[in-house]
Amino acid sequence: MRFLTAGESHGPQLTAIIEGIPAGLEVSLEKINEDLARRQGGYGRGGRMKIEKDRVQITSGIRHGKTLGSPITMIVENKDWKNWQTVMSAEPIEEKHVTRRRVAKPRPGHADLVGGMKYQHQDLRNVLERSSARETTMRVAIGSLAKQILAALDIEIASHVAVLGGVKATIPEVLPVAVIKEKTTISEVNMVDLEIEEQVKTLIDETKKAGDTLGGVVEVRVENVPAGLGSYVQWDKKLDGKLAQAMLSINAFKGVEFGIGFDAATLPGSKVMDEITWDQEQGYRRTTNHLGGFEGGMTNGEQIIVRGVMKPIPTLYKPLMSVDIDTKEAYKASVERSDSTAVPAASVVAEHVIATALAVEILEHFPADNMSELKKSVASHRQMIQDF
């Protein structure tokens, strides 16, 4: 399975092409649209979310509700395009319009300046339009399709916000996916600790008034993943490494950890390793899950627990100092429409990029021309692990 995304933030549409999805997968477009709506939600989002009401269009690869095995094309239209048709025109435009909405004052922490230097763009809009987190729309759409593959194999996934702006949620060590879904459905900040919701919302409001932004930590948990996915035989076969790359590929993400993560550095080995047990019904299990479902780069059958750190959004309504690329003089950075925080939405994005990476691994590991073959192969693998 492989995919590409295309499109600019204020262009006519966003596009994804996915190849390698097995034939015969029953696809719900409504589930994809529900996940796209989840990405647009969350307390602290800005005005763009009021304009865009993302709905996916399928233009190839699915017929009568089932995948064909051929490449799947998905499109999401940008409703705001109508206001940007001249600025973002693919055709040459009159000279008087060239400088309209031109960006020459890069934002600290954004791709603006380095992208302009790399690609030699004198209008930094050429950078920010693609480096925008609007691109994650298509990764959620792709991930939603991947989740439908996982669900057909009885693998469930969910996400939530663990920290927002320094406010930490109280998270039980054992946290089933079903509980995460139940709690976050009624939380405006996508948290399972509902007691701190008002505190977090107040912090977001205060930060917005101050013209500043907030980051946080998001967590993704996955259940019923077969043991033995990934491998220790080469560095690039380790599945936790692949999931870490997927997490860090999300805009503004700067760190990743599994299980107890960086806390392992402060504890003795006896408090970190997960003891092994065995019984006739379940086979091998771990008494704890400090390592987040991975040993030696491979899944061990326990719940996968992976967290990502998101920095605050770099677009500030009280902008930091920068340099005008034309005059080289000091200026306040440009301001684009933005959010005070997107951490709740980022947790949804994280859920979907992790789902995509897991689906890619499963489809690489097992014969997967069609769903019937895939289901039989996964069931056979589960039995082999059980009988070991």
N, C-alpha and C positions, 0 to 999 in steps of 0.2 A: 504494500500500500504506500502510495506517495501522493503528495499534493503540492499545489502552488496557489498562492493568493495574488490578486492584482487589484489595483484601484487606488485612487487618491481620496483624501478625506472629503474634499468638496468637488470631486469629479462626479460623473453621472451615475456610476454604480461601483460596487465591489463585486469581485468575481473569484470563485475558487473552482479548480478542476482537481478531482480526486480519482486516482486510478488504483485498481487492486481490490476494490470492495467485492466480496463474493456475490455471485448471482443468487437470487432467491431470498434476499433479506427483505422482510416486510418493513417498509419505511413509513413513518408518520411525519408528514410535514408539519402537523400541528405541534408535535413535540419539539421540533426544531424551532418553530416560531415562539413557543413558550420559553425555550432557553435563550433565544435572542432578546425576549422581553425581560428576562431575569438580568441579563447583562446591562440593560438600560436602566435598571432600577437601582435602589439603594439611596439612603439619605446622603445629601451633599452633592448630588449631581447638578450639572449646570444646564443652561438653556438649550443646548444642542439636543438633549434628550427629549425636549418638548416638541422639537421639529421632526426628528426621525422616529418613525414607528416601524421598526425593521420587520420585514416579512420576506421569507426566502422564496425564490422562484427556481424551479428545476427545469433546465433546458436540455438535458441529455442524461442517459444512463439509467433512468427509472421509467418503467411502464406499468400502468395499472397497479401502482402501489408497491412494486417489487423491483429490486435492482436487477440489471441485465448482465452484470459482469463487465460491462464496457465503462469507459470514463464517465463520471458524473460531473455535470457542470451546475454550480449553484450561483445565483445572482441575488444581491440585495441592492435595491435602488437607494440613492441618496436623495431624499426629498429636498434638501437644501440646495441641490444643484441648480434649481431654477434661479437662484440669486447669484450664482457664480458662473453663469454660462460664458460671459466674456472673459473674466479673469482666468478661468480654467479651460478655455477653448483649446481644442486640439489643432485647430486651424490657425494660421498666422492672423494677427489682429493689427488694427491701425496703431501707429506709434503713440498716439495720445492715450491709448488704453494700456500700454505696456507697463507703465509704472503704477497702475491702479492696484492697490493692496500689495505692492511690493514690500518685501521684508528685508531690511538691511541692518537691523539691530538684533543680533542673536540672543536667545534666552540662555542664561547659565543653567547647565544641567540638561539641556535639550540637545538634539542632534544638529540643530541649525548650523552652527559655525563649522564644526568638523565635517559635516556633510557637504557644506558649500566648498570648503577647501579641497576635499577629496574629489568631488565631481566638477569643480570649477564653475559653480553656479554663482552669479552675481545677484540673483534674486533668491533669497533663502526660502521663499515659499516652495521652490522646487524640491526642497528637502523636507520641510515640515509636513507637506501634504501626504507624503508616503510614510514618514516616520511617526505620524500620529497614531494614537491608540485606536483610532477608528478601524484600523486594519484588523483588530482583534474580533470585530464582528464576524468575519469569515472564519476565524479559527474557532469561534463558538459554534458556528453552523457546522463546520467539519467535525468538531468534537461531539456535537449532538448526534450526528450520524454514527460516529464511533461508539457512543454510549448505547445506541440501539443494537450494535453488534455485541457489545459486552453484555447487555441485558439478555440477549438471546442465548448467552452462555452462562446465565445466572450470576453474572458479576455486577455488583452494584457500587456506585460511586457518589460521593457528595462532598460539598465544601462549606467552609464557614470562616468567619473572621476571628482570629485568635487575639490580635492586638490591633487597636486603632488609636493613633496619636498618643501612644504610651499607656493607654488604658488597657489592661490585660483582662481577658475573660477567664473565668474559672472553668477549666475543662477537665472532666473526669478522665482518668487513665483509660477506662473502658468506655468508648463512645461509639455505639453502633451507627451505621449509615442511616438507618430508619429514624433514629432520634435526631440526627443532624437535620434531615429533611423536615421533620415535624417542627423543630424549634425555629429554623431559619425561615420557614414559610410565613411565620408571624412576626419576624424581626425586620425592622426597616434597615438595620445595619448588618444583617446576615450573621448574627451571633447566636450561639446556643445558650449563652449566659444572659438571660433576659433581664436579670436584676440590674445590670449596668447600662441598659439601653438608653435610658434618659440621660445619664451622665455623658455617654458618648455623643448623643445628639446635641446636647448643650455645648460640648467642646467643639463640635463641627460648626455650629452656629457662631460661636465666638471667633473661631478661626476665620470663617468667611467674612465677618465684619472687619477683621483686622487685615483682610486682603492677603491672607496666607493660606498654606495648604498643609495637609496631613498625610502621613504614610502609615504603614502598619504591617502586620503579618497575617497571611492567610494559610489555611490548612485544608488539605484534601485527604480523604480517607477512602480506601477501596477494599471491598470485602469479597471473599470467595475467589480470589485469584489463585490459579493452580500453582503449586510449588514447582520450582525448576525452570521458570522463565528467566531468560538471561543466561549468562555464563561467566565463569572465572578464567576461561582459557586465553582470552585476549582482552586488552584494556577497553576496546571499543565494543565488546560484547556485553559489558556489565549493564544490566537494565537500570539499576539505580542511577548510573551515570547518564543514561539516556533520558530518564525522567528529570534529572537535575538540569540537563541542557534545555529540555522542553520548558521547565519552569522559568529558567533565566532568559528564555527567548521572549517572554512577555515584557512589553514596554514598562520601564521603570523598576523592574525587579533586579535586586542587587545581591541576594543571598538565598541559599536553600539548605534545608536540613531534613534528616529522616529520623523518626522516632524521637528520642530525647535530644538528638542533634548535638549542638555545641555544649550542652550540659554534660555530655559524656567526658569532656575534658577535665571536669572538676571532680569526678567520681572514680573510686577504685574499680577494677575490672569486675569484682564480685557483685557490684551494684549496677553494672551495665549489661553483662551478657544475660541472655534469656535461657533459662534451664529447659531441658528437653524432657518430655514425658511421652508415653505411648499407651494407647488402649485399643482394644479390638474394634471399637466402633469408629473412632476418629483417626487412628493411626498416630503418627508423630505430631505433637503439638509443643508450644512453648508456654511456660507458666506466666511469662510476662511478654511485653512487646516493646522493649526499650529500643530495639534496632529498627523499628518501623517496618517490619515485614521483609527485610533483606539480610542475607548472609552471603558473603563472597560474590556480590554482584547479582545474586539470584533471589527470586522470590522464595520464601520458606513456608508459604501457606497461611501466614498470619495476615491480619489487616495491614495494608500498606498505609503508612502515615507519612506524608511529605508536606513540608511547609515552605513558603516563599516569603521573602522580605521585599516589600514595595516601598521605594522612597517617596517622599511627597512629590506631587505633580510640580514640574518646574515652571509652569505658567502662573505667575503671581499677579494679582490685581494691584499690588504695591510692588512693582518690579524691582529687581536687583540691578546693579550697575553693569553695563556692558560697553561694547565699543562699536561704533558705526563702521561698517566695513568699507564705506565710501571715503569717509573723511579721517578715519582712525581716531576720532574724538570720542571721549567718554559720553555715554548716553544711558538713560534707563532702557532696559530691554523692551522689546515689542510685547504687546499683550494680545493674545488670541483668546477667543471664548473658551472657557475651561471650567473645571469643577474645583470645589474646595477640597474634596477627597473623592477618590474612586476606588477605595479599598474594598467596599462591599461588592462592587462590580468586578473588581480584579479577582476576587475569590471565585466568581463564576467563570471567568476566563481561565483561571488556573485549573479548575475542575475539568474543563473541556480540553485543554492542551495535554493534561495527564491522561485523560481518556483516549485521546488520539494516539499518544505514544504507546499506551498499552495495547491498543488495537493493532497498531503497526507491528509490535512484537509478536502478538498472537498470530497474525496472518503470515508472518515470516516463519514462525515456529511450526505451524501446522498446515497440512494441505487445505487450501481454501479457495478452490475455484467456485464452489457453491456452498451454501449454508448447511445443507444436509451432511456433506462430507466434513465440514468444519466441526459441527456438533459431535459427530461420531468420533473424530480424532481427539477432541478435547475430553470427551467422556472416557475414551480409552486411556488417555494420559492420566486422568484423575485416578482411574482404577489402578494403574501401574504404580503410581505414587502411594496409594492406599495399601497396596500389597507388599511394598518393600520391607 
